[in-house]
Amino acid sequence: MLSEFKKFLISGNVVDMAVGFIFGAAFATVIKSLVSNIIMPPVGLLMGGVDFSSLFIALDGKEYASLSALDAAGAPAIKLGVFANDVISFTILGFVMFMMVKAYNKLKATEPAVEPAAPTTKVCGECAMAIPLAAKTCPYCKSAQ
């Protein structure tokens, strides 16, 4: 079992998967930054100067000046702005990953398929030896084919 596990870890697929996870995490960070710093400020400006990241509903009934004040107080809250940013980040990331997989599948489909070579031998029904396809008689047992 240990040798199988070692073989699994050393195989290229595990390394490829690890690189994919690392790349995915870095890419998700970039998308989150894109949404928080590039997309949402103009959207908030168009909606009357609202800062989406600071939209929240405090569940303890008190008023808080900002999200950081809410977090400092440790009060429970529904953080609508953070959720909106995360939903938009997820949507963009999902779309980009969809496009990447679509492009990969297109590239994969354009590769010429390697067809296996046509067999050149057949098995004799009497002696089970491999003989040429065109043979009329088995050269080993002399049976008719």
PyMOL commands that set and color helices and strands:
alter all, ss='L'
color gray80, all
select helices_A, chain A and resi 2-10+12-46+52-54+67-73+80-110
alter helices_A, ss='H'
color red, helices_A
select strands_A, chain A and resi 57-58+77-78+121-123+130-132
alter strands_A, ss='S'
color yellow, strands_A
deselect
rebuild
show_as cartoon
